[in-house]
């Protein structure tokens, strides 16, 4: 639901979807593609080669101890390997596996509840949890937040997990306590899921159904009672976030002895209808859209993620990744159009910004590629990436995209300065 303002006197209110759709289970796809991040020191990304046989849940990496790896979601044969570069220049090896149609499960994973096991097998779990902060001696994690809120409008993967997989989340919470040594584990949910959350063994906190209150930085402020300074992360403040779906995957793995190789994805069609599907990680977008009877025409917009924070992509051959929570398809006529029209200083972006950034000035510096000045003078690093500024912009400036590019470029500048110091 969206409640718009009258003459700019009140902020528009955007509400999360609070009724998760039932799950449509998709069959094993004919092929999957897994994106293996290349090691920072370069070299071959993996010892695999075309023609190699792989098993379901097999760990594929450059070496047994490599921090970068993928988990095979099917049993089959490697049919292709090719370089892939994402929108921000990160290099991957795209490993395509021809699936056999039947699962032969790999037995390398053992039910040892240690942080080493988490680092070795669960960094590629659905929801993309990160356990690296727990192994970082410079960080002291005192609280884990299992976030049952979804990260964008229309999406319900995490709420589905809380509603239907509370027993698995409970096992995941127990495993997290044992692996990390962190005693305080909080689960955040909307009011309607409190009953299910109470069975997980975590401390239950409710979150407003108004977007963007479910984002980690907002939860830090409103629930944990800490404000994350610009340029810092929740982990820097001693708090680690894990999605409810990831917690459920963790618990299911330790209960069954089998890693979860599927991902729940909310598919939003051109008519706004939502469908939740469970599919193998690596499934081509094309297969998911066909299963949901969603067709694409020339110049339609295909978005990975949700309506506010998602990123438009260019091909239905790209795969479902562990962090892919949604696929949104928009008809060309309904797609938001951007312009080169200048900012008119209406103030809508400033009024709606949750962290009170002077967005009208920030975007001017980003347009001029003055990224360091944008950070020093107009709080670029304080942005929580909710996308509300773009939503209300009368001039249709792609502010959110400017901010994401600015943060990326600022990161490159800092990395270069550190390397030359």
C-alpha positions in Angstrom: 0.0 0.0 0.0 1.2 3.5 -0.8 -0.2 6.6 0.8 0.9 9.7 -1.1 1.4 13.1 0.3 -0.8 16.2 -0.4 1.2 19.2 -1.8 4.4 17.8 -0.3 3.2 18.4 3.3 3.5 14.7 4.4 5.8 11.9 3.5 4.4 9.1 1.3 4.1 5.8 3.3 5.1 2.6 1.7 4.1 -0.6 3.4 5.8 -4.0 3.2 3.8 -7.0 2.0 2.8 -8.8 5.1 1.1 -11.9 3.7 3.7 -14.3 2.2 2.4 -16.2 -0.9 2.5 -20.0 -0.8 5.6 -21.6 -2.3 5.6 -23.0 -5.8 8.3 -25.7 -5.9 10.2 -25.7 -9.2 11.7 -28.9 -10.7 15.4 -29.4 -11.1 16.5 -27.2 -14.0 18.3 -28.5 -17.1 21.3 -26.4 -16.3 22.5 -24.1 -13.5 25.2 -21.4 -13.6 27.2 -20.7 -10.4 29.3 -17.5 -10.2 32.6 -18.1 -8.4 34.4 -15.0 -7.4 38.0 -14.9 -8.5 40.6 -14.8 -5.7 42.0 -11.3 -5.0 45.5 -12.5 -5.9 44.4 -13.6 -9.4 45.2 -17.0 -10.9 42.9 -19.7 -11.9 39.5 -19.5 -10.2 39.0 -23.3 -9.8 40.7 -26.6 -10.6 37.5 -27.7 -12.3 37.4 -28.2 -16.0 34.7 -28.9 -18.6 33.6 -32.5 -18.5 34.1 -32.9 -14.7 31.3 -34.6 -12.8 30.0 -32.8 -9.7 27.5 -33.8 -7.0 24.8 -31.9 -5.3 26.1 -29.8 -2.4 29.7 -30.3 -3.5 32.1 -27.4 -2.6 33.8 -26.0 -5.7 36.8 -23.7 -5.1 40.3 -23.0 -6.2 41.6 -25.0 -3.3 40.1 -26.8 -0.3 40.9 -23.9 2.0 39.9 -21.1 -0.4 37.7 -18.4 1.0 35.9 -18.0 -2.3 33.7 -21.0 -3.3 30.3 -22.0 -4.6 28.1 -25.0 -3.6 26.8 -27.1 -6.5 23.0 -27.1 -6.5 22.7 -30.1 -8.8 24.3 -33.3 -9.7 25.7 -33.3 -13.2 28.6 -32.4 -15.6 30.4 -29.2 -16.0 29.5 -28.1 -19.5 31.1 -24.6 -19.7 33.3 -22.2 -17.8 33.6 -18.6 -18.8 34.7 -15.2 -17.3 32.0 -13.0 -16.1 32.2 -9.4 -14.9 29.3 -7.8 -12.9 28.0 -4.3 -13.0 30.7 -3.1 -10.6 33.7 -4.7 -12.3 34.0 -7.7 -9.9 35.4 -10.7 -11.8 33.8 -14.2 -11.6 34.1 -17.5 -13.3 30.7 -18.6 -14.5 30.5 -22.4 -14.0 27.6 -24.0 -16.0 26.5 -27.5 -15.0 24.3 -29.7 -17.1 22.0 -31.3 -14.5 21.3 -35.1 -14.5 17.9 -34.6 -13.0 18.6 -36.7 -10.0 20.5 -35.8 -6.8 23.6 -37.6 -5.7 24.6 -35.8 -2.5 28.2 -35.0 -1.7 29.2 -36.1 1.8 32.0 -33.6 2.6 29.8 -31.5 4.9 29.8 -32.8 8.4 27.4 -31.6 11.2 30.2 -29.9 13.2 28.9 -26.7 14.6 32.1 -24.6 14.4 32.9 -21.3 12.9 35.3 -23.0 10.5 32.3 -25.1 9.2 30.3 -22.0 8.7 33.1 -20.3 6.8 33.7 -23.3 4.6 30.1 -24.2 3.7 27.6 -21.5 4.6 28.9 -18.4 2.9 27.1 -19.6 -0.2 23.9 -20.5 1.6 20.6 -19.0 0.6 20.5 -15.4 1.9 24.3 -15.0 1.6 25.1 -14.9 5.3 28.6 -13.8 6.2 30.5 -15.4 9.0 33.8 -13.6 8.4 33.2 -10.9 11.1 33.2 -13.7 13.7 36.7 -14.7 12.6 38.0 -11.1 12.5 40.0 -10.4 15.6 39.4 -6.6 15.1 35.6 -7.1 15.5 33.8 -8.2 18.7 30.3 -9.4 17.8 28.0 -9.3 20.9 24.6 -9.5 19.2 23.2 -11.4 16.2 20.0 -10.2 14.6 18.0 -12.8 12.6 16.1 -10.4 10.3 12.6 -11.7 9.5 11.9 -8.5 7.6 12.4 -8.4 3.8 14.8 -5.9 2.3 12.4 -4.4 -0.2 8.8 -3.8 -1.1 6.7 -6.8 -2.5 9.2 -9.4 -1.4 8.3 -12.0 1.3 11.1 -14.7 1.3 12.2 -13.9 4.9 8.6 -13.6 6.2 7.8 -16.9 4.6 10.7 -18.5 6.5 9.5 -17.2 9.8 5.9 -18.2 9.1 6.6 -21.7 7.8 10.1 -22.7 9.0 10.2 -21.6 12.6 11.5 -25.0 13.7 14.4 -24.8 11.3 15.1 -21.2 12.5 15.2 -22.5 16.1 17.8 -25.1 15.1 19.7 -22.3 13.3 19.6 -20.1 16.4 21.0 -22.9 18.5 23.7 -23.6 16.0 24.6 -19.9 15.8 25.0 -19.7 19.6 27.3 -22.8 19.6 29.4 -21.7 16.6 29.9 -18.1 17.5 29.7 -18.0 21.2 27.3 -15.1 21.0 24.5 -15.5 23.6 22.2 -12.6 22.6 20.3 -13.5 19.4 17.4 -11.3 18.4 14.8 -12.0 15.7 13.0 -9.1 14.2 9.5 -9.6 12.7 6.4 -7.6 11.9 3.5 -7.8 14.5 1.7 -10.6 12.6 4.6 -13.0 12.9 5.3 -12.7 16.7 3.6 -16.0 17.5 5.9 -17.9 15.2 9.0 -15.9 16.2 8.3 -16.8 19.9 9.1 -20.5 19.1 12.6 -19.8 17.7 14.4 -19.4 21.0 15.5 -15.9 20.0 14.6 -12.6 21.7 11.7 -11.3 19.7 11.5 -7.6 18.6 8.8 -6.2 16.4 9.5 -3.9 13.5 7.1 -1.4 11.8 5.6 -2.5 8.5 6.5 0.9 7.0 9.4 0.8 4.5 12.4 1.1 5.1 12.2 0.2 8.8 13.2 -3.4 8.0 16.7 -2.4 6.7 19.6 -3.2 9.0 20.6 0.4 9.7 17.1 1.3 10.7 16.8 -1.8 13.0 20.1 -0.8 14.6 18.6 2.6 15.5 15.1 1.6 16.4 15.5 -1.9 17.9 19.1 -2.2 19.0 19.4 1.4 20.1 22.6 2.2 18.2 23.3 4.6 15.4 25.8 3.3 12.8 28.2 6.1 11.9 28.8 7.0 8.3 31.3 4.6 6.7 30.8 2.0 9.4 28.8 -1.2 9.4 26.7 -2.9 12.0 29.5 -5.3 12.5 31.8 -2.4 13.5 29.2 -1.8 16.3 29.2 -5.4 17.5 26.1 -6.5 15.7 25.9 -9.1 12.9 22.8 -9.5 10.7 21.6 -12.8 9.2 18.4 -13.2 7.2 15.6 -15.5 8.5 16.0 -17.6 5.4 19.7 -18.1 6.0 19.0 -19.0 9.6 16.5 -21.6 8.5 19.0 -23.0 5.9 21.6 -23.3 8.6 19.2 -25.1 11.0 18.0 -27.5 8.2 21.5 -28.4 7.2 22.5 -29.4 10.8 19.2 -31.3 11.2 19.4 -33.3 8.0 23.1 -33.3 7.2 22.4 -31.8 3.8 23.2 -28.3 2.7 20.2 -26.4 1.4 20.8 -25.6 -2.3 17.5 -23.9 -3.1 16.4 -20.2 -2.9 13.0 -18.7 -2.2 12.4 -15.9 -4.7 9.4 -13.6 -5.0 8.4 -13.1 -8.7 6.5 -9.9 -9.5 4.7 -9.9 -12.8 3.7 -6.9 -15.0 0.3 -6.9 -13.4 1.8 -6.6 -9.9 0.9 -10.2 -9.0 3.4 -11.8 -6.7 4.4 -15.5 -6.6 6.9 -17.2 -4.3 8.9 -20.0 -5.9 11.6 -22.3 -4.5 14.2 -23.1 -7.1 17.8 -24.3 -7.2 20.5 -21.7 -6.8 21.9 -21.1 -10.3 18.6 -21.6 -12.2 18.4 -19.3 -15.2 15.9 -16.4 -14.8 14.3 -17.6 -17.9 13.2 -20.9 -16.3 11.7 -19.1 -13.3 9.8 -16.6 -15.4 8.4 -19.4 -17.6 7.2 -21.3 -14.5 5.4 -18.2 -13.3 3.9 -17.5 -16.8 5.6 -14.2 -17.0 6.5 -13.1 -20.5 9.0 -10.5 -21.6 8.8 -8.2 -24.6 11.3 -5.8 -26.1 12.1 -2.9 -23.8 10.4 -4.4 -20.8 12.4 -3.9 -17.6 13.8 -6.9 -15.7 14.9 -6.1 -12.2 16.8 -8.3 -9.7 15.7 -7.5 -6.2 12.7 -5.4 -5.3 11.0 -2.3 -6.6 13.0 0.2 -4.5 16.5 -1.3 -4.2 16.6 -3.7 -7.1 19.0 -3.4 -10.1 17.9 -3.7 -13.7 19.6 -6.5 -15.6 20.0 -7.3 -19.3 19.6 -11.1 -19.8 17.2 -13.8 -18.8 20.1 -16.2 -19.0 21.6 -14.8 -15.8 21.3 -17.1 -12.7 19.5 -17.0 -9.4 22.1 -16.2 -6.8 22.0 -16.9 -3.1 21.2 -13.3 -2.5 18.4 -13.0 -5.2 15.3 -12.4 -3.2 13.1 -11.1 -6.0 12.5 -10.7 -9.7 10.4 -7.8 -10.9 9.2 -7.5 -14.5 7.8 -4.1 -15.6 6.1 -3.3 -18.9 7.9 -0.6 -20.8 4.9 1.7 -20.4 5.0 1.3 -16.6 8.7 1.6 -16.1 9.9 4.7 -14.2 11.8 6.9 -16.7 14.9 8.9 -15.8 15.9 12.2 -17.2 18.7 14.7 -17.4 16.5 17.4 -16.0 18.3 19.3 -13.3 17.3 19.3 -9.6 14.7 22.0 -8.9 15.3 22.1 -5.1 11.8 21.0 -4.3 13.0 19.3 -1.1 11.1 16.1 -1.4 14.2 13.9 -1.2 15.3 15.7 2.0 11.9 15.3 3.6 11.7 11.6 3.0 15.3 10.7 3.7 15.4 8.5 6.9 18.9 9.8 7.9 18.3 13.4 6.9 21.0 13.6 4.2 21.0 16.9 2.1 20.3 14.8 -1.0 19.8 17.8 -3.3 23.4 18.9 -2.7 24.8 15.4 -2.6 23.5 14.5 -6.0 25.1 17.6 -7.5 28.5 16.4 -6.3 27.9 12.9 -7.5 26.9 14.1 -11.0 30.2 16.0 -11.1 32.1 12.9 -9.9 33.4 14.6 -6.8 33.0 11.5 -4.7 35.4 12.5 -1.9 33.8 15.9 -1.5 30.3 14.2 -1.5 31.4 12.0 1.4 33.2 14.8 3.3 30.6 17.5 2.9 27.2 15.8 2.2 27.2 12.5 4.0 27.5 10.0 1.1 28.6 7.2 3.4 25.6 7.8 5.7 23.1 6.7 3.1 21.3 3.4 4.0 20.4 2.7 0.3 16.6 2.7 0.6 15.9 4.4 -2.7 13.2 6.7 -1.4 15.0 9.8 -2.8 14.7 8.4 -6.3 11.0 7.4 -5.7 10.0 11.0 -4.8 12.2 12.9 -7.2 10.1 15.2 -9.3 12.9 15.7 -11.9 13.3 11.9 -12.2 17.0 12.0 -11.4 18.4 8.5 -10.8 19.6 9.5 -7.4 19.9 6.0 -6.0 22.1 4.8 -8.9 24.3 7.9 -8.5 24.7 7.1 -4.8 25.5 3.4 -5.4 28.1 4.4 -8.1 29.5 7.1 -5.8 30.0 4.6 -3.0 31.7 2.1 -5.3 34.0 4.7 -6.7 34.8 6.1 -3.3 35.8 2.5 -2.2 38.2 2.3 -5.2 39.8 5.6 -4.2 40.3 4.4 -0.6 41.7 1.1 -1.7 44.2 2.8 -4.1 45.2 5.2 -1.3 45.8 2.4 1.1 47.8 0.5 -1.4 50.1 3.5 -2.1 50.6 4.4 1.6 
